[in-house]
Amino acid sequence: MNYSLNFKGKSVLITGAASGIGLEASIAFLQNGADVYMADYNENVLTEKADELKVKYPDSRIIPIVADITSSDEVKRMVETVKNETGTLDILVNNAGMAHSAYSINETEKDWNKVIALNLTSHFFVSQSVANEFMIPQKSGRIINTCSLGGIMGIPGAAAYSASKGGVMQMTKSLACEWARFGITVNCVCPGFVETPLIADNMANEKWMGYMTMRTPMRRLAKPEDVAGSVLFFASEMASYITGTSLVVDGGFSSGS
């Protein structure tokens, strides 16, 4: 058993990599020697962040890929880019997602479909494409999906979001059962409220922040690095016999009342 977190020689594809958890996960893998494909739809921010990381980690390959992963054509192009660059892919981090809040009586079909498309459907088809192209033929791979407390707990005003994240948890279990025979593990991390641009409006609300701090036993929100460590663990050899499970990273939020 290798108890180190050495990913030298490994390649990682991370979606939603230009900010928040995705960016921090990119940094975590780079610090441990991996080559990282950073995928995001925001070209300007992605290019800026990738250029910054190339200066800090000159010995690793950092390949930014601009892609809207809700498009099957762009998913195909993203995977082809990986194949053309290195020809192999060891780890997939399905992280791209969006927050959405609307009371159910006001929810629109357009917004519902948008949330499900990005938070759930894209995770499946990116996983499918990566598995078929790389992981099944090479008989190995790690897939880590970003879920949420919204997939575990009911949250008022978040039916679409919770449905998408609950779907990610069940999809993770199904893929884990199907692909274990190919040496592929599939797991997910379930962060609580994380200090990222997704909840910037909430964080600007002193009343909301006060309540969340009081409600969380560790008395703070998560930071992206709190989640990135869990992603790194699932990708490592230490998690080689763990599949189909979810790791809650919430500072104790879901344990209390």
ZADO-1210 file (C-alpha; in nm, 4 decimals, padded with zeros to 6 digits):
<atoms>
<atom x="00.0000" y="00.0000" z="00.0000" code="MET" pos="1"/>
<atom x="00.1247" y="00.3443" z="-00.0949" code="ASN" pos="2"/>
<atom x="00.0203" y="00.5877" z="00.1764" code="TYR" pos="3"/>
<atom x="00.1587" y="00.8935" z="00.0023" code="SER" pos="4"/>
<atom x="-00.0374" y="01.1461" z="-00.1991" code="LEU" pos="5"/>
<atom x="00.2032" y="01.1379" z="-00.4907" code="ASN" pos="6"/>
<atom x="00.0187" y="01.1813" z="-00.8225" code="PHE" pos="7"/>
<atom x="00.3263" y="01.2224" z="-01.0397" code="LYS" pos="8"/>
<atom x="00.2583" y="01.0655" z="-01.3783" code="GLY" pos="9"/>
<atom x="-00.1188" y="01.0841" z="-01.3255" code="LYS" pos="10"/>
<atom x="-00.3557" y="01.3006" z="-01.5288" code="SER" pos="11"/>
<atom x="-00.6675" y="01.4627" z="-01.3901" code="VAL" pos="12"/>
<atom x="-00.9670" y="01.6272" z="-01.5565" code="LEU" pos="13"/>
<atom x="-01.1558" y="01.8752" z="-01.3381" code="ILE" pos="14"/>
<atom x="-01.4729" y="02.0491" z="-01.4512" code="THR" pos="15"/>
<atom x="-01.5680" y="02.3864" z="-01.3088" code="GLY" pos="16"/>
<atom x="-01.1960" y="02.4392" z="-01.2510" code="ALA" pos="17"/>
<atom x="-01.1740" y="02.8165" z="-01.2826" code="ALA" pos="18"/>
<atom x="-01.2953" y="02.8979" z="-00.9330" code="SER" pos="19"/>
<atom x="-01.4019" y="02.7644" z="-00.5946" code="GLY" pos="20"/>
<atom x="-01.3659" y="02.3940" z="-00.5199" code="ILE" pos="21"/>
<atom x="-01.2571" y="02.3116" z="-00.8749" code="GLY" pos="22"/>
<atom x="-00.9710" y="02.5608" z="-00.8668" code="LEU" pos="23"/>
<atom x="-00.8592" y="02.4446" z="-00.5230" code="GLU" pos="24"/>
<atom x="-00.8722" y="02.0806" z="-00.6342" code="ALA" pos="25"/>
<atom x="-00.6550" y="02.1745" z="-00.9326" code="SER" pos="26"/>
<atom x="-00.4005" y="02.3292" z="-00.6965" code="ILE" pos="27"/>
<atom x="-00.4102" y="02.0245" z="-00.4676" code="ALA" pos="28"/>
<atom x="-00.3346" y="01.7831" z="-00.7524" code="PHE" pos="29"/>
<atom x="-00.0642" y="02.0100" z="-00.8936" code="LEU" pos="30"/>
<atom x="00.1061" y="02.0290" z="-00.5545" code="GLN" pos="31"/>
<atom x="00.1243" y="01.6501" z="-00.5656" code="ASN" pos="32"/>
<atom x="00.2708" y="01.6226" z="-00.9133" code="GLY" pos="33"/>
<atom x="-00.0288" y="01.5543" z="-01.1375" code="ALA" pos="34"/>
<atom x="-00.0960" y="01.6900" z="-01.4838" code="ASP" pos="35"/>
<atom x="-00.4266" y="01.8770" z="-01.4730" code="VAL" pos="36"/>
<atom x="-00.6865" y="01.9480" z="-01.7392" code="TYR" pos="37"/>
<atom x="-00.8851" y="02.2469" z="-01.6163" code="MET" pos="38"/>
<atom x="-01.2259" y="02.2650" z="-01.7847" code="ALA" pos="39"/>
<atom x="-01.4639" y="02.5572" z="-01.7467" code="ASP" pos="40"/>
<atom x="-01.7079" y="02.7591" z="-01.9583" code="TYR" pos="41"/>
<atom x="-01.5660" y="03.0957" z="-01.8453" code="ASN" pos="42"/>
<atom x="-01.2769" y="03.1415" z="-02.0879" code="GLU" pos="43"/>
<atom x="-01.1347" y="03.4648" z="-01.9449" code="ASN" pos="44"/>
<atom x="-01.1199" y="03.3485" z="-01.5843" code="VAL" pos="45"/>
<atom x="-00.9989" y="03.0006" z="-01.6826" code="LEU" pos="46"/>
<atom x="-00.7137" y="03.1392" z="-01.8916" code="THR" pos="47"/>
<atom x="-00.6110" y="03.3768" z="-01.6147" code="GLU" pos="48"/>
<atom x="-00.6073" y="03.1076" z="-01.3458" code="LYS" pos="49"/>
<atom x="-00.4330" y="02.8512" z="-01.5660" code="ALA" pos="50"/>
<atom x="-00.1596" y="03.1018" z="-01.6542" code="ASP" pos="51"/>
<atom x="-00.1056" y="03.1789" z="-01.2848" code="GLU" pos="52"/>
<atom x="-00.0738" y="02.8100" z="-01.2016" code="LEU" pos="53"/>
<atom x="00.1681" y="02.7456" z="-01.4877" code="LYS" pos="54"/>
<atom x="00.4080" y="02.9922" z="-01.3244" code="VAL" pos="55"/>
<atom x="00.3739" y="02.8263" z="-00.9831" code="LYS" pos="56"/>
<atom x="00.3934" y="02.4674" z="-01.1092" code="TYR" pos="57"/>
<atom x="00.6259" y="02.4702" z="-01.4113" code="PRO" pos="58"/>
<atom x="00.6990" y="02.0962" z="-01.3868" code="ASP" pos="59"/>
<atom x="00.3349" y="01.9950" z="-01.4366" code="SER" pos="60"/>
<atom x="00.1259" y="02.0113" z="-01.7503" code="ARG" pos="61"/>
<atom x="-00.1701" y="02.2453" z="-01.7083" code="ILE" pos="62"/>
<atom x="-00.4120" y="02.2361" z="-01.9990" code="ILE" pos="63"/>
<atom x="-00.7163" y="02.4676" z="-01.9882" code="PRO" pos="64"/>
<atom x="-01.0187" y="02.3536" z="-02.1857" code="ILE" pos="65"/>
<atom x="-01.3072" y="02.5917" z="-02.2483" code="VAL" pos="66"/>
<atom x="-01.6250" y="02.3850" z="-02.2551" code="ALA" pos="67"/>
<atom x="-01.9947" y="02.4036" z="-02.1795" code="ASP" pos="68"/>
<atom x="-02.0422" y="02.0501" z="-02.0520" code="ILE" pos="69"/>
<atom x="-02.4198" y="02.0663" z="-02.0896" code="THR" pos="70"/>
<atom x="-02.3494" y="02.0277" z="-02.4628" code="SER" pos="71"/>
<atom x="-02.2779" y="01.6722" z="-02.5820" code="SER" pos="72"/>
<atom x="-02.0654" y="01.8088" z="-02.8661" code="ASP" pos="73"/>
<atom x="-01.8475" y="02.0050" z="-02.6256" code="GLU" pos="74"/>
<atom x="-01.8113" y="01.7068" z="-02.3929" code="VAL" pos="75"/>
<atom x="-01.6890" y="01.5053" z="-02.6901" code="LYS" pos="76"/>
<atom x="-01.4454" y="01.7809" z="-02.7881" code="ARG" pos="77"/>
<atom x="-01.3178" y="01.8075" z="-02.4298" code="MET" pos="78"/>
<atom x="-01.2454" y="01.4357" z="-02.4120" code="VAL" pos="79"/>
<atom x="-01.0797" y="01.4419" z="-02.7544" code="GLU" pos="80"/>
<atom x="-00.8533" y="01.7222" z="-02.6323" code="THR" pos="81"/>
<atom x="-00.7387" y="01.5046" z="-02.3426" code="VAL" pos="82"/>
<atom x="-00.6809" y="01.2112" z="-02.5778" code="LYS" pos="83"/>
<atom x="-00.4774" y="01.4223" z="-02.8177" code="ASN" pos="84"/>
<atom x="-00.2651" y="01.5753" z="-02.5411" code="GLU" pos="85"/>
<atom x="-00.1666" y="01.2749" z="-02.3286" code="THR" pos="86"/>
<atom x="-00.3760" y="00.9825" z="-02.4468" code="GLY" pos="87"/>
<atom x="-00.4549" y="00.8796" z="-02.0908" code="THR" pos="88"/>
<atom x="-00.6737" y="00.9983" z="-01.8062" code="LEU" pos="89"/>
<atom x="-00.6563" y="00.8580" z="-01.4543" code="ASP" pos="90"/>
<atom x="-00.8884" y="01.0790" z="-01.2513" code="ILE" pos="91"/>
<atom x="-01.2089" y="01.2677" z="-01.3237" code="LEU" pos="92"/>
<atom x="-01.3496" y="01.5285" z="-01.0860" code="VAL" pos="93"/>
<atom x="-01.7053" y="01.6209" z="-01.1830" code="ASN" pos="94"/>
<atom x="-01.7276" y="01.9535" z="-01.0073" code="ASN" pos="95"/>
<atom x="-01.9073" y="02.1991" z="-01.2372" code="ALA" pos="96"/>
<atom x="-02.2409" y="02.3073" z="-01.0979" code="GLY" pos="97"/>
<atom x="-02.4687" y="02.5926" z="-01.0119" code="MET" pos="98"/>
<atom x="-02.6673" y="02.7135" z="-00.7145" code="ALA" pos="99"/>
<atom x="-03.0340" y="02.7911" z="-00.7567" code="HIS" pos="100"/>
<atom x="-03.3024" y="02.9094" z="-00.5214" code="SER" pos="101"/>
<atom x="-03.6753" y="02.9303" z="-00.5933" code="ALA" pos="102"/>
<atom x="-03.9792" y="02.8281" z="-00.3951" code="TYR" pos="103"/>
<atom x="-04.1499" y="02.5354" z="-00.5595" code="SER" pos="104"/>
<atom x="-04.4726" y="02.7199" z="-00.6351" code="ILE" pos="105"/>
<atom x="-04.2696" y="02.9674" z="-00.8422" code="ASN" pos="106"/>
<atom x="-04.0225" y="02.7300" z="-01.0087" code="GLU" pos="107"/>
<atom x="-04.0101" y="02.7482" z="-01.3888" code="THR" pos="108"/>
<atom x="-03.9540" y="02.4632" z="-01.6288" code="GLU" pos="109"/>
<atom x="-03.6654" y="02.6526" z="-01.7882" code="LYS" pos="110"/>
<atom x="-03.4772" y="02.6990" z="-01.4604" code="ASP" pos="111"/>
<atom x="-03.5521" y="02.3440" z="-01.3439" code="TRP" pos="112"/>
<atom x="-03.4095" y="02.1972" z="-01.6646" code="ASN" pos="113"/>
<atom x="-03.1046" y="02.4238" z="-01.6489" code="LYS" pos="114"/>
<atom x="-03.0165" y="02.3103" z="-01.2964" code="VAL" pos="115"/>
<atom x="-03.0673" y="01.9406" z="-01.3730" code="ILE" pos="116"/>
<atom x="-02.8688" y="01.9694" z="-01.6975" code="ALA" pos="117"/>
<atom x="-02.5576" y="02.1136" z="-01.5333" code="LEU" pos="118"/>
<atom x="-02.5660" y="01.9607" z="-01.1855" code="ASN" pos="119"/>
<atom x="-02.6708" y="01.6070" z="-01.2815" code="LEU" pos="120"/>
<atom x="-02.6947" y="01.5240" z="-01.6510" code="THR" pos="121"/>
<atom x="-02.3514" y="01.6635" z="-01.7369" code="SER" pos="122"/>
<atom x="-02.1931" y="01.4580" z="-01.4571" code="HIS" pos="123"/>
<atom x="-02.3331" y="01.1420" z="-01.6104" code="PHE" pos="124"/>
<atom x="-02.2335" y="01.2052" z="-01.9699" code="PHE" pos="125"/>
<atom x="-01.8852" y="01.3316" z="-01.8846" code="VAL" pos="126"/>
<atom x="-01.8374" y="01.0186" z="-01.6723" code="SER" pos="127"/>
<atom x="-01.9707" y="00.7970" z="-01.9500" code="GLN" pos="128"/>
<atom x="-01.7425" y="00.9534" z="-02.2094" code="SER" pos="129"/>
<atom x="-01.4328" y="00.9359" z="-01.9894" code="VAL" pos="130"/>
<atom x="-01.5078" y="00.5777" z="-01.8864" code="ALA" pos="131"/>
<atom x="-01.5573" y="00.4596" z="-02.2439" code="ASN" pos="132"/>
<atom x="-01.2562" y="00.6427" z="-02.3844" code="GLU" pos="133"/>
<atom x="-01.0021" y="00.5915" z="-02.1070" code="PHE" pos="134"/>
<atom x="-01.0888" y="00.4122" z="-01.7861" code="MET" pos="135"/>
<atom x="-01.2624" y="00.0962" z="-01.9082" code="ILE" pos="136"/>
<atom x="-00.9931" y="00.0166" z="-02.1689" code="PRO" pos="137"/>
<atom x="-00.7118" y="00.0806" z="-01.9195" code="GLN" pos="138"/>
<atom x="-00.8978" y="-00.1103" z="-01.6413" code="LYS" pos="139"/>
<atom x="-00.8460" y="00.1648" z="-01.3842" code="SER" pos="140"/>
<atom x="-00.9741" y="00.5059" z="-01.2863" code="GLY" pos="141"/>
<atom x="-01.1063" y="00.7317" z="-01.0156" code="ARG" pos="142"/>
<atom x="-01.4228" y="00.9380" z="-01.0535" code="ILE" pos="143"/>
<atom x="-01.5128" y="01.1887" z="-00.7827" code="ILE" pos="144"/>
<atom x="-01.8431" y="01.3734" z="-00.8048" code="ASN" pos="145"/>
<atom x="-01.9214" y="01.6919" z="-00.6165" code="THR" pos="146"/>
<atom x="-02.2537" y="01.6544" z="-00.4406" code="CYS" pos="147"/>
<atom x="-02.3909" y="01.8688" z="-00.1577" code="SER" pos="148"/>
<atom x="-02.5815" y="01.8668" z="00.1681" code="LEU" pos="149"/>
<atom x="-02.8718" y="01.9485" z="-00.0628" code="GLY" pos="150"/>
<atom x="-02.8576" y="01.5873" z="-00.1768" code="GLY" pos="151"/>
<atom x="-02.8990" y="01.4656" z="00.1814" code="ILE" pos="152"/>
<atom x="-03.1188" y="01.7224" z="00.3534" code="MET" pos="153"/>
<atom x="-03.4322" y="01.8994" z="00.2444" code="GLY" pos="154"/>
<atom x="-03.3691" y="02.2698" z="00.1867" code="ILE" pos="155"/>
<atom x="-03.6666" y="02.5058" z="00.1511" code="PRO" pos="156"/>
<atom x="-03.6598" y="02.6921" z="-00.1778" code="GLY" pos="157"/>
<atom x="-03.4174" y="02.4484" z="-00.3388" code="ALA" pos="158"/>
<atom x="-03.6216" y="02.1630" z="-00.4858" code="ALA" pos="159"/>
<atom x="-03.4419" y="02.1667" z="-00.8218" code="ALA" pos="160"/>
<atom x="-03.0987" y="02.1951" z="-00.6625" code="TYR" pos="161"/>
<atom x="-03.1694" y="01.9207" z="-00.4083" code="SER" pos="162"/>
<atom x="-03.3137" y="01.6952" z="-00.6779" code="ALA" pos="163"/>
<atom x="-03.0018" y="01.7388" z="-00.8896" code="SER" pos="164"/>
<atom x="-02.7644" y="01.6649" z="-00.6019" code="LYS" pos="165"/>
<atom x="-02.9703" y="01.3730" z="-00.4732" code="GLY" pos="166"/>
<atom x="-02.9528" y="01.2379" z="-00.8270" code="GLY" pos="167"/>
<atom x="-02.5739" y="01.2691" z="-00.8219" code="VAL" pos="168"/>
<atom x="-02.5564" y="01.0574" z="-00.5065" code="MET" pos="169"/>
<atom x="-02.7697" y="00.7778" z="-00.6538" code="GLN" pos="170"/>
<atom x="-02.5917" y="00.7965" z="-00.9882" code="MET" pos="171"/>
<atom x="-02.2607" y="00.7609" z="-00.8040" code="THR" pos="172"/>
<atom x="-02.3795" y="00.4373" z="-00.6442" code="LYS" pos="173"/>
<atom x="-02.5036" y="00.2929" z="-00.9729" code="SER" pos="174"/>
<atom x="-02.1860" y="00.3751" z="-01.1633" code="LEU" pos="175"/>
<atom x="-01.9769" y="00.2341" z="-00.8792" code="ALA" pos="176"/>
<atom x="-02.1660" y="-00.0966" z="-00.9008" code="CYS" pos="177"/>
<atom x="-02.1366" y="-00.1137" z="-01.2799" code="GLU" pos="178"/>
<atom x="-01.7737" y="-00.0128" z="-01.3195" code="TRP" pos="179"/>
<atom x="-01.6018" y="-00.1758" z="-01.0209" code="ALA" pos="180"/>
<atom x="-01.5164" y="-00.4752" z="-01.2414" code="ARG" pos="181"/>
<atom x="-01.3109" y="-00.2410" z="-01.4585" code="PHE" pos="182"/>
<atom x="-01.1036" y="-00.1169" z="-01.1650" code="GLY" pos="183"/>
<atom x="-01.2910" y="00.2140" z="-01.1515" code="ILE" pos="184"/>
<atom x="-01.4031" y="00.3669" z="-00.8231" code="THR" pos="185"/>
<atom x="-01.6828" y="00.6254" z="-00.8164" code="VAL" pos="186"/>
<atom x="-01.7432" y="00.8340" z="-00.5064" code="ASN" pos="187"/>
<atom x="-01.8748" y="01.1754" z="-00.4141" code="CYS" pos="188"/>
<atom x="-01.8004" y="01.4489" z="-00.1669" code="VAL" pos="189"/>
<atom x="-02.0901" y="01.6362" z="-00.0094" code="CYS" pos="190"/>
<atom x="-01.9810" y="01.9815" z="00.1041" code="PRO" pos="191"/>
<atom x="-02.1884" y="02.1979" z="00.3272" code="GLY" pos="192"/>
<atom x="-02.1862" y="02.5712" z="00.2636" code="PHE" pos="193"/>
<atom x="-01.8520" y="02.6657" z="00.1091" code="VAL" pos="194"/>
<atom x="-01.7031" y="03.0130" z="00.0688" code="GLU" pos="195"/>
<atom x="-01.7179" y="03.0289" z="-00.3106" code="THR" pos="196"/>
<atom x="-01.8663" y="03.2720" z="-00.5656" code="PRO" pos="197"/>
<atom x="-02.1766" y="03.0489" z="-00.5795" code="LEU" pos="198"/>
<atom x="-02.2970" y="03.1815" z="-00.2443" code="ILE" pos="199"/>
<atom x="-02.1473" y="03.5311" z="-00.2584" code="ALA" pos="200"/>
<atom x="-02.4905" y="03.6930" z="-00.2188" code="ASP" pos="201"/>
<atom x="-02.5654" y="03.4856" z="00.0910" code="ASN" pos="202"/>
<atom x="-02.2290" y="03.5670" z="00.2456" code="MET" pos="203"/>
<atom x="-02.3000" y="03.9387" z="00.2058" code="ALA" pos="204"/>
<atom x="-02.6062" y="03.8956" z="00.4284" code="ASN" pos="205"/>
<atom x="-02.4994" y="03.9411" z="00.7927" code="GLU" pos="206"/>
<atom x="-02.8140" y="03.7748" z="00.9282" code="LYS" pos="207"/>
<atom x="-02.7615" y="03.4685" z="00.7088" code="TRP" pos="208"/>
<atom x="-02.3938" y="03.4444" z="00.7989" code="MET" pos="209"/>
<atom x="-02.4730" y="03.4791" z="01.1678" code="GLY" pos="210"/>
<atom x="-02.7271" y="03.1988" z="01.1531" code="TYR" pos="211"/>
<atom x="-02.5010" y="02.9676" z="00.9517" code="MET" pos="212"/>
<atom x="-02.2077" y="03.0243" z="01.1841" code="THR" pos="213"/>
<atom x="-02.4263" y="02.9515" z="01.4870" code="MET" pos="214"/>
<atom x="-02.5852" y="02.6473" z="01.3222" code="ARG" pos="215"/>
<atom x="-02.2511" y="02.4861" z="01.2283" code="THR" pos="216"/>
<atom x="-02.0697" y="02.3163" z="01.5206" code="PRO" pos="217"/>
<atom x="-01.7299" y="02.4254" z="01.3869" code="MET" pos="218"/>
<atom x="-01.8626" y="02.7835" z="01.3808" code="ARG" pos="219"/>
<atom x="-01.7569" y="02.8691" z="01.0263" code="ARG" pos="220"/>
<atom x="-01.8364" y="02.7931" z="00.6655" code="LEU" pos="221"/>
<atom x="-01.6139" y="02.5557" z="00.4723" code="ALA" pos="222"/>
<atom x="-01.3293" y="02.6835" z="00.2607" code="LYS" pos="223"/>
<atom x="-01.2534" y="02.5255" z="-00.0795" code="PRO" pos="224"/>
<atom x="-00.9400" y="02.3618" z="00.0605" code="GLU" pos="225"/>
<atom x="-01.1536" y="02.1757" z="00.3168" code="ASP" pos="226"/>
<atom x="-01.3224" y="01.9973" z="00.0279" code="VAL" pos="227"/>
<atom x="-01.0188" y="01.9582" z="-00.1977" code="ALA" pos="228"/>
<atom x="-00.8489" y="01.7369" z="00.0605" code="GLY" pos="229"/>
<atom x="-01.1379" y="01.4918" z="00.0471" code="SER" pos="230"/>
<atom x="-01.1219" y="01.4848" z="-00.3334" code="VAL" pos="231"/>
<atom x="-00.7504" y="01.4086" z="-00.3133" code="LEU" pos="232"/>
<atom x="-00.8153" y="01.1216" z="-00.0718" code="PHE" pos="233"/>
<atom x="-01.0741" y="00.9564" z="-00.2975" code="PHE" pos="234"/>
<atom x="-00.8284" y="00.9814" z="-00.5885" code="ALA" pos="235"/>
<atom x="-00.5447" y="00.8230" z="-00.3925" code="SER" pos="236"/>
<atom x="-00.4397" y="00.4613" z="-00.3411" code="GLU" pos="237"/>
<atom x="-00.5638" y="00.4897" z="00.0171" code="MET" pos="238"/>
<atom x="-00.9200" y="00.4862" z="-00.1175" code="ALA" pos="239"/>
<atom x="-00.8667" y="00.1919" z="-00.3540" code="SER" pos="240"/>
<atom x="-01.1322" y="-00.0208" z="-00.1764" code="TYR" pos="241"/>
<atom x="-01.3863" y="00.2592" z="-00.1353" code="ILE" pos="242"/>
<atom x="-01.6525" y="00.3025" z="-00.4007" code="THR" pos="243"/>
<atom x="-02.0144" y="00.4101" z="-00.4201" code="GLY" pos="244"/>
<atom x="-01.9958" y="00.6191" z="-00.1077" code="THR" pos="245"/>
<atom x="-02.0377" y="00.9827" z="-00.0072" code="SER" pos="246"/>
<atom x="-01.8200" y="01.1822" z="00.2291" code="LEU" pos="247"/>
<atom x="-01.9913" y="01.4711" z="00.4055" code="VAL" pos="248"/>
<atom x="-01.7681" y="01.7771" z="00.4546" code="VAL" pos="249"/>
<atom x="-01.9875" y="02.0191" z="00.6484" code="ASP" pos="250"/>
<atom x="-01.8258" y="02.1077" z="00.9798" code="GLY" pos="251"/>
<atom x="-02.0921" y="01.9035" z="01.1596" code="GLY" pos="252"/>
<atom x="-02.3882" y="02.0928" z="01.0127" code="PHE" pos="253"/>
<atom x="-02.5880" y="01.7782" z="00.9321" code="SER" pos="254"/>
<atom x="-02.5100" y="01.6212" z="01.2706" code="SER" pos="255"/>
<atom x="-02.6776" y="01.8888" z="01.4800" code="GLY" pos="256"/>
<atom x="-03.0055" y="02.0747" z="01.4893" code="SER" pos="257"/>
</atoms>
